[in-house]
Amino acid sequence: MAGDVAGDVPLDVVASPYWEVAAPLLSTITKLRDEHPGDVVTVMLPEVVPRHWWQEPLHNQTGLALKVALLYEPGIVVTSVPTHLRE
């Protein structure tokens, strides 16, 4: 976890082992909620914007799974950050 600061808002970058995304993220969120009860946690997910519509199923599957996993968790805001592919 890197404790960078964006303005007055701390930014934690969660490193994860190969292909393991959900468990490290959920562990970090649980830790933050325990340390700061009542605070809102914002999760920023990169979302690939492909050049062609038919490329869409190849991207964003992990982000979608994380959104679904966090959907019913109280006090968590999920923000998608569009990232355009260059060819």
Salt bridges, closest charged atoms under 4 A:
GLU35 OE1 - HIS36 NE2 3.91
GLU47 OE1 - LYS67 NZ 3.07
GLU73 OE1 - ARG33 NH1 3.14
GLU87 OE2 - ARG51 NE 3.78
GLU87 OE2 - HIS52 NE2 3.91
